[in-house]
Amino acid sequence: MPEKIALPTVVSSAGTLPKTIEEYFGGANTGETGISIARMRSPQGWEEPAQRPEFDEYTLVLSGLLVVEHDEGKLEIRAGEAVHARFGERVRYSTPDPGGAEYIAVCVPAFSPHAVNREEA
């Protein structure tokens, strides 16, 4: 039988400013370990430490600009665009533009604080 998810779990975020993470599927909300799906809302000026996660992350930007820095440079992902960061790639996310950004992140396997491998600031 299909399962309705009425409400997400709000998860704390890393980074320089508070970012809203609403997890619909994943360890915090449903106990899923194979996938996590969350809606993110990041303010202008938010940035987080670089990370080398043990999962693939697929991100679809709904509004604003998400900057993804990586070892070869950086990508600017705007509303209607998406990015795939692969397992083990070093990435760093930020939202520099006015209004910040809203996006959906899908992690396979599911996001976990232990698997994100953030660098110390």
Secondary structure by P-SEA (a helix, b strand, c coil): ccccccbbbbbbbbcccbbbbbbccccccccccccccbbbbbccccccccccccbbbbbbbcccbbbbbcccbbbbbcccccccccccbbbbbbbcccccccbbbbbcccccccccccccc
